[in-house]
Amino acid sequence: VQLQASGGGLVQAGGSLRLSCAASGRTFTNYIMGWFRQAPGKEREFVGNIRWSTGTTKYGDSVKGRFSISRDRAKNTVDLQMNSLKPEDTAIYYCAARHFAADLYGFWGQGTQVTVSS
C-alpha cells in the first residue's frame, strides 16, 4: 500500500486549503482512510476518517464543522477540505489507512505541511 499526501502550504487564518491523498497498492473497499496531524511538540491528533465503502465520516472535535473528508473511488483519492483555518491548525498532516476490522492504522503517507498564519 502506498499513500501520497499533497496540497499543503501556507494560508492565512480564515482561509481554506484542500489536501489530497492518493492511495494505491490494493482495493480499499474494506478500509477506513484517516487523516491525522502533528504539530511541533504535540502528540499526533486524529483529524477524521472515512469508510471507503460507505462514505461514512467521523471527525475530531477540534475540526468538526470546519473540515470535511471525501473520497473519489475512480481516482482512488481521499480529500480533506479545510475551511475557516486557524493558526492552531498548523501541523504536518498525514493520511493513513486501516482495515475496518483493525484497531490500528497500518499504512501511513509521508505527510504534508500546513501552515496557517495569523
Order of alpha helices (4+ residues) and beta strands (2+ residues): beta-beta-beta-beta-beta-beta-beta-beta-beta-beta-beta
